[in-house]
Amino acid sequence: MTFASPQTAAMPPTVLALIEQMAARLEAAGLTYSDGFGQGTSNAFDEAAWLVLWKLNLPLDALDAVADQAVTQADQRQVALLLDARIHLRKPAAYLTHEAWLMGVPFYVDERVIIPRSFIAELLNDASIDPWLSETTHRVLDLCTGNGSLAVLAAMTYPEVIVDAADISPEALAVARINVDRHQLASRITMIESNGMAACSGPYDLILCNPPYVNAVSMAALPAEFRAEPDLALAGGADGMDFIRDLFLTAATQMNENAVLVLEIGHERANFECAFPHLEPLWFDTSAGGDQVMLLTREQLA
């Protein structure tokens, strides 16, 4: 019979091995995509990698480079405590790390805002919106800006535009200010506390809007991680369309002649079509399918 040497038995786990252990813990706890992996990651391994690398102060986008690095017992304990909070408190990973990434850009987040995951970011990144813009596109509104991520991405994508970032929540706007300053865009992004478009001063050439649209039945069934986010940013009334009904009453008056509205409604297409049967929006293809984000022209809204 052979025995492992003391040195072999005492060897600490590598970063990759620790991530795999923590992913197994998440899976054993019964967490699934609907239980919060939709708030920045899509599976247990990615969630574990995010938390482990963040806690070890290692780059989140370079796992291969550090995968074989040994992890001390002290660091293992700190990682385990972080996973305890994720599992037992059901606290979203982004609230634990105070950071979320969208299209490769980091943003500060905390419980004052929902965790950024808008599919509009994909459309900015892959130029899907560009055919409806022109050299005259100058003013952009990010309505329901939350932590300001879409406003920041729009300013990065279109260097010639200025952006108004509007939200009803002063707490959310305080977080958005952190991100605007972090990315040195204060000279091009203006914060506006506004109930819908009431305090906005158009006309705009492009409106981006990821509003509260979750219907009442879905709100009641949300897992704990999503209930940790502000209801104000999620709940859209009985059919999810309350904010959108109000928006459609005034949007056209704040839009230039060739302006467009890019609107995200998540899984509420059936409710949207029931509420607005006369509208025929253009639906964009996103990683979540072709019925999450639409485009409407000023002419359609008028």
Secondary structure, DSSP 8 states (H G I E B T S, - for coil): -----HHHHT---BHHHHHHHHHHHHHHTT--GGGTTTTT-SSHHHHHHHHHHHHTT--TT-HHHHTT-B--HHHHHHHHHHHHHHHHS---HHHHHTEEEETTEEEE--TTS-----THHHHHHTTSSGGG--TT--EEEEET-TTSHHHHHHHHH-TT-EEEEEES-HHHHHHHHHHHHHTT-TTTEEEEE-STTTT----EEEEEE----B-HHHHHT--HHHHTS-GGGTB--SSS-HHHHHHHHHGGGGEEEEEEEEEE-TT-HHHHHHH-TT---EE--BTTBSSSEEEEEHHHH-
